Amino acid sequence: MNDSEHHYRDRAAIALLLLGVLSTTPLAHGQSSAPATLGDDDAWMEVDASDGTGSLSARVPPTMLDPGNDSFADQGMSSSLAPYTNGMPDRSDAAPSSSIPSGNPAATDLLVGTGWLGETLGVNRNGFRLAGLNITDVNAQFTGGNQPGEWTGDNLLLLGASLHLEEAIGWKGGRVGMEFLYYSGGDINDNAGTIMGYNSLDAAPPRTRTEIYTLWFRQKLLRDKFVVHLGKLVPSYDFNNVSRAIPNLPEAYSVPSITSSIITPLYLNPTMLGVMPGYYNSASGVMAAFKPRPDLYAQYGFYDGNLAAGRQTGLEGPHFNGYYFHIAEVGGNWNVGRKRFPGQAGAGYWRQTGVLAAASGDVQGAEGAYLFASQRISYEDEGVIHDGAIVWLQLAATNSEFIDTHRMAGAGISYYGPFGKRHNDSIGFAFAYGRMNNNPAANLGRQETIYSWYYQYQVRKGIYLQPNWTYISTPAQSRGLDDVFALTMRAILLF
């Protein structure tokens, strides 16, 4: 072995050791351990992690292999860094870590927060997990839109509890959970006159609300090849989740969210606005997913579709009255090139039933399709730390007169660890283009384009500051609106 190889392995071992001390994120596949006290030499163990050309090893604490109360062997790999289990959508074990959260974790993560709250209270044991998040925004709209010069704030609080049934009562593959949501904010997107939305925390009125956001049961079957998820759900956890992590990666290659951009199209596609339940209008329903092989999946969801009838499904119970939302998605993941850069893609079709009140008159139902993909394109220090760049793309279409946005295209790039040793910082750019419903009765602008730049700065574990600069070309709520320049300062607390 030459000097450079010795140096590489020494750096890798040090990095793994530091991660073992500072985090509870697993690095190896298929290993588990009983909880142990940090600093107890007998409790530490050797872990090997493949780097694609050889193996790396370091002594790490077993808490890395058993984060919180989730079984590491059950997850297959890091729950915080891979919201899939063996390539299949399965957020029942996807407890997010404190590093690089998405721009709206309430729309992308079934298990929110870091678990610090439950650990501090001493209740996170025997399969139980208590956690949450708080996001606070200040939005300064300097020019354009409906309200130039307007300053608006908003705040989101989400508290979640879940129970891993196998650890609690020996029920293999099962999990139950619920989330409580409180939101209060102003007319951020309406002030800007945007149809697609530049701030994903702002959704439909009422903009001050308290609700049981989710209440669910999730079950793995057939050796984890089949998953059923039912209850009061947020479909964007499982469908068209553009920001989800690329599955099946060692921690040194992965990040928990491919972008932290705040724009709404990342979290609820504008071609489905008003029909697909999501943040913060969850809905009762069921999702079933099947993984025929580790790198492929197929899934189908059926939900209460009364959001399209004008009901606030997040604030109400289920309705079975002919308004239903159906959605199906297939996808997979891969590795390309000499460095085996990971990527993933998914494509879906949706249909809304019932009589819908469009601007031009009633229409019968609606339907549409979408596509998304993401691809790692660089590593700063391959096999040692996740620093580097990822690009992503999304496309969607509908012809429904009920929907304002008929065609949508979006793309972006994110870079992790942009400066020095700030490995949990990220910087990125995103844009979304929408071509609007051209029916004169809708009275919309012809098109709208949103450009967004952000820098997410980790203050300390679980605490982030994120400035976002937004430019909206021809906001489309009505014709003739001036372009918008807006600055959003976001504070994120995961606990």
N, C-alpha and C positions, 0 to 999 in steps of 0.2 A: 504494500500500500504506500503511495507517494505522500509527500507532505500536504498537498492540497486536499487529498482524500481524508487524511487525518484531521486537517483543519475543519473540513466540512462536517465530519461526523461529530467532532467536539462541539461545534456550534449547534448542531441539531440536538445533541444530548442535553446541552445547557438550556436550549429553548424548551424542550419537553419538560425538563425539570422545573423551570420557572412556571410554565403553564400548570404543572401539577400543584405547585404551591399557591398560585394566585387564582385558580379557577376550579370549577367543578365540572368541566367539560371533558367527556371521554375522548380518547385518541385511538383506541384500538377496537377492533371488531370481535365480538363474541367472547369477551372476558368479563367477569364479574367478580365482586368481592364483598365480603361483609363489611359494614362500616367500621372505620378505624380512626383513631385520633391522630391528627397531624403531629409529626415530631416523634412518633413512636417508631423506632427503627425497625422493629419486628413487623410493623404493619405495612411498610412500604414494599413494593414489588417491582420486578423488572417488566417493562412493556416494550414490545417491538412494534414499529409502525413502518409499513412499506413506503418507500419514496419513489417507487417506479423503477429504480435501478439497483436497489439493494435494500437493506433494512437498517433502521435506526433504533437505538434502544436507550432507555433512561429509567431511573428509579422514580416512580411516581406514587402518590398516595392513592389508596383505593377509592377515595371520594371522587376521583376523576372517572372511575369506572362505574360508580353507582351514584349519579348526581341526584340530590334530593331523595325522593322515594321512588324514582323510576328505575325499573330493572334494566340494566345496560344490556344484558343478553337479549331481553325482549325487544329493545329498541333496535338492536343491530349496530348502531353507532350513535354519535352525538345527537341527542334529541334537540339541542339548541341550534345545531348547525345543519341538521338535515331533517326538515319537516316530513320526510318520507321514511318509511321503513322498507329497506331493500327495494327502493325505486317506486314504491307504491304510496299514493297519497294517504298519510295516516298521521294526522295531527293529534291523535289521542296521546301520543308520547312526545309531542314536540314542544317541550318547555323551553321558551326562549332564554338565551343567555343575556348577559348585560352588554355584549359587544355587537355594535352595528345593528340597531333595531331598524325596522322599516319606517317609512314616513307616516304610516298609520297602523300600528300593531293591532288595533282593535278590529281591523278589517282583514288581517292576514294570519294571526296567531291564535289558535284555539286555546292554548294555555298562555296567559299573559304574564308579564313580570318576570322576576328572577327567583321568587320564593323567599326573598329576604324577610318579608312580613311574617310568614308562617314560621320561619326559622327563629326569628327574634321572639315571637310569642310562644315558641316551643310546641307548636301544634303540627308541624310538618313531619309526621312519622306514621308508620303503619299504612302507607299508601295515600295518606291525606296530604294535600298541597293547598296552601293559601297564598295568594300573590295578587299583584295589581300594578296599575300604572296610572300616571297623571301626566297630561300634556297641556301646556298653556301656551297660547299664541298671542302675539300682538301684531296686527296687520296694518301697515301704512300704505294707503293707495294714493300715490302722488299725482297721477294724471289719469284722465280718460274714464271710460265706463259710465255708469249711471250716477255715481257719487264721487267725483274727483276731490281729492283732499281729505277723504274720510279715513279715520282711524278706528279700528274695530278689534275687540279682543274675544277670545273664546277659551273654554276650559273643558277638558274631558277627564273624567275619573272612571276607571274600570276596576272592579274587584272581582276576582275569580277564585272559586274553590273547586277542587276535583278530588276524586277518590279512585285510586288504582285498585280495582276489586281483587286482583290476584294477591296483592300484598296484604290487603285488609281481611279478606275472607276466603281466599283460595280460589276465587272465580277466575279461571284462566282467560286472558285476553280481553277482559272487560274493563270499562272505565265509565264513570258518571261525573258530571260537572255542571256548574252553573256560573253565570256572571251577572253582576249588577252594574248598570251604567247610569252615570249622571253626566249630562252635558248642558252647558249654557254658553251661548255665543250670539253674535250679531249676524247681519246679512252680508257676510263676507263676499261670497261669489255673486250675489245679486248686485251688490254695490259696484262690482267690476263689470257687470253686464255679461258675464261668461255663461254659456250654456253648458260647457263640459266641466268647468270648475277648476280653479287653480289651487284651492286649499281643501284637501280631502276631509278635514274635520268638520267642515260646514256641509250639512246635508239639508233635508227637507224640513220645513216648519212642522210642529213647534220647535223652536230652537232653544228652548229650555225644557228639559225632559228628564224624568227618572223612570227607569224601566228594568224589568228582569230581561236582560239582553239575551242570554242563552240558558237553556235547561236541557241537558242532553244525556244520551247513553250511547256508548260506542263499543262495538264488539268485533274482535278479530276471530276468524274461523279458518278452517282448512289450512292449518300451519301458516297462518298469517297471509294467505293468498287472497282472502276475501274479508272485506270490512263493511260493516253496517253502522251507520250513524243516524240517529233519529232523535226528534224532540224539537225544541225551539232553537233554530240553527241560523248561522250566518253562511250562506252558500259561497261567498268569496273566499272562505277558508280553503275550500276544496276545488272550486271551479274558477278558471280564468285568473288564477293567482300569479300575476306576472312577476312579483317580487320574491316568490318562494325560492329557497336555496336549491342549488343543484344537488341531487341526492347522491348517496353512496360515496362520499369523499372523506378521507382522513382530515382531521382538524386543520392541519397545516395547509390544506388546499382549499378550504371551504370558508364561506361566510354565511351568517344566518339570513341575510336579506341581500338580494342582488342590487337594490337601490334604496336610498332613503329619501328620494324625491317626494314632495308633498302633493303633487298634482293628482286630482281626483281620478282621471282615467286609468291610473295604475291600480286602483282599488275597486272601482266600479265603472266598467266600460260605458262610455256615453251612449253607445247604441243600445244599451240595456237600461238606461236611466228611466225610472218610473215603472219598470216591470220586475227586474231581478231584485229580490230581497238582499239586504247586505247591511253594512254600517249605515245608519244605526237602526234601520228598520229590518230587524231579523224576522223570521217567519217559521211557522211549524212545518215540518217536512221530514223526509228521509233521504239519505244518500247511501248508495251501495257501490263498492269499488272492487275490481278484480285485477289481480296481477298474474298473468300467465307465466311471466318470466321476470327476472330481477330488473330489467331495463325497460319494461313496457307496462302500461296500465290502461284500464278502461273503467269508466264510472258513469253513473246516472243519478240524477237527483229529481225529486218531486216535492213541490212546496206549495203552501197556501199562496195563491197569486192575487190576493185582494189589494196588494199595493197598487196594482194597475187600476183598481176600482176606486182609488182615492182613500183607502183606509190606511191608518198608521199601524202597520202590522207589528212593529216593535212595541207598541203600547197596548196591543190587544191580544186576545187569545185566538185560537185557530178558527177559521171559517171554512165550511165545505159547501159552497154555493155555486160551483161552476167556474170560478176563477182559479186557475191552477197554473203554476210555472213549472215547466219541464226543461231539463238541461242535461246534455250528455257530452262527455269529453274523453278523448283518447290522447295518449302521449307517451314519451319515452325520453331516455337520456343516453349519452354516448361520450366517447373520448376521441379526439382527432389529433393528428400530427405527431411528430417525434416526441414532444413533451406531453402528449395525450391530454390536451386541453379539454376539460369537461364542458358539456353543453346539454341543453334539454329543450323540448318543445311540446306544445299541446295544441289541440284543435277541438273546437266544440260547436254544438248546435243547440239552440234554445227555442222554445215555443211557449207563448202565453195564450191561454184560452179565455173566453168570455167576450162580452160586448164592451168595447173601449171607446171612451169619449175623446175623439180627436178634434182638432180645431176646425176641420172641414166637415165634421159630422161623425156619427158612430161608425166604428169599423169592427169587424169580427176577428178578434185575436191579433197576434203579432208573432213574428219569428225572425231569426237572424243567425249569424255564424261569426266565429272569431278564431284567431290564431295568435299564439305568442311563442317566443323563443328567447333563450339567453345563452351566451357563449363566453367562457373565459378566454381572453386573448393574450394575457401576459402574466408572468410571475416575477416578482422582484427578487425573491430568494427561494427558488423552487424547493419544495419539500421541507422547508423550515418554518415559514410563516405565510399567512394568507395574503400578504401585500401583493397588489397587482390590479389588473383591469378586467372588467366584465362589460360586455355590451348586451343590449336587449332590444327586442322588437315586438310590437303588437299590431294587429290588423283586425278590423271588425266591420260588419255591414248588416244593414236591415233596410227593408223597403216600406216599413209600416208607417202610415200617416200618423200614428199615435206617438211616435218617437221623433224628437227634435233633430238628433244627429243620425244621418243615414249612412255615412262612411267615416271611418276613423282610422288613422295611422299614427303610431307613436314609436319612439325609439329613444335610446339614451346610452350613456356610458358612466360607469362608476369606477373610482379608483380607491383602493383600501390601503391605509398606511401611507398617505402621500408625503409626510414629512418626518424624517428621522425615525425615532422609535415610537412614534404615535400610531401603533398598529391598529388601534380600535377607532381611529378617526377615519372618515371617508369624505370624498368630494365627488360631485357628479353633476351631470347635465341631463335634462330630459326635455322632450318636446312632444306635443300632441296636436295633430291636425284633424279637424272635423269638417265635413261637408254637410250642410244642414238640409233639412226638409225644405224643398222649394215651393211648397204649396202656398199660394198667396194668403190663404186664411191663417197660416201659422205666423206670418209677418216676422220672419227671422232674417238675420243676415245670411249671406250666401255661404260663408265659411268662417272658421275661427282657428287660430293657431296660438298655442301656449308654449312659451319657452321658459324653462326654469333651471336655475343654478343653485346649488346648495353646498354647504360645508357642515358636516356633523362632527362636533368636537366633544370628545369624552372628557368631562370634568373629573370624574372618578367613576368607579364601577357603579353602573345603574343611573348615572346622571349625565345628561347631554345638553349642550346648547347647539342650536342649528339655525343659522341665518339662511334665508332663501330669497333670492332675487327673481322676480317674475316679470316677463313682458308678454302681453296678450295683444296679438295683432287682430284687428277687426272683431272685437267681442260681438257675439251674434245674437244676444237677446232681442235686439232690435237693430234696424238698419241705421247706419250713420254714426254709431258710437265711436268715439276716439279711442286710440290705442291706450292700453293700461300699462303703467309701470308701478309695481308694488313690491314692498319689502316686508317679509314675514320673519319675525324672531320667535323661534320655538324653543321651549324648555321641556325636556322629556325626563321623567323620573320613573324608573322601573324598580319595583320593590316586591 
